[in-house]
Amino acid sequence: MLLGIVFLTGINILGFSLDRVFRLFGSSFPGVSGYEDIVTMAIGVAALSMLPYCQLKDGNVAVDLFVSKAPLWLQNFIDRITAILMILVVTFLLRMLVYGTLEVKSDGDLTQVLGIPVWPFMCVSIVSCLLWLAASLLKLFPRKIHEQCVRQGNG
């Protein structure tokens, strides 16, 4: 999806550049109609789609710099607290996204230029939030204890 956004942006930049050249000769070259509509919806979906993977790979903001020298039990405790906080935040976001999707669908909101319904893009974002919630729930289990047991030959 991200490559599609980059490709569409490149085409639009080419269109604007050609328009400058064509204007020198008294003509014009149109850009991509509805570019903003497509990119706005796609970026919203792409951003939320990356968060579950980021959560699974411990890519979210954490205090690893300060905690890396702490005892293992403290590292696991902090990991669990941050997982619980993330679960609460994602649950709130998911709830508001569901209500927002229902409201946008009932209002019949469309994008400004192309007139595309907005709510299907929001449904994809709901799926991403559900995956993010699942990834956050998985983080409740202390992986560092398991890794230590494997290194010591106990697991």
Residue pairs with C-beta under 8 A, 6 or more apart in sequence:
1 42
1 45
1 46
1 49
2 46
4 42
5 39
5 42
5 43
5 46
8 32
8 35
8 38
8 39
9 35
9 39
11 32
12 31
12 32
12 35
15 29
15 30
15 31
15 32
16 31
18 29
19 28
19 29
19 30
19 31
21 29
22 28
22 29
32 38
33 113
33 114
34 111
34 113
34 114
34 116
36 112
36 113
37 111
37 112
37 113
37 114
37 116
38 114
40 111
41 111
41 116
41 118
41 121
44 121
44 125
45 121
45 124
45 125
45 128
48 125
48 128
48 129
48 132
49 124
49 128
51 128
51 132
52 128
52 131
52 132
52 134
52 135
53 59
53 135
54 60
55 86
55 132
55 135
55 136
55 139
56 135
56 138
58 64
60 86
62 82
63 78
67 74
67 75
67 78
68 75
70 78
72 144
72 145
72 148
75 144
76 142
76 144
76 145
79 139
79 142
79 143
79 144
80 140
80 142
82 139
83 136
83 137
83 139
83 140
84 140
86 136
86 139
87 133
87 136
87 137
87 140
90 129
90 132
90 133
90 136
91 133
93 129
94 126
94 129
94 130
94 133
97 122
97 125
97 126
97 129
98 126
100 122
101 119
101 122
101 123
101 126
104 118
104 119
104 122
105 117
105 119
108 117
109 117
109 118
109 119
110 116
110 117
110 118
111 118
146 155
149 155
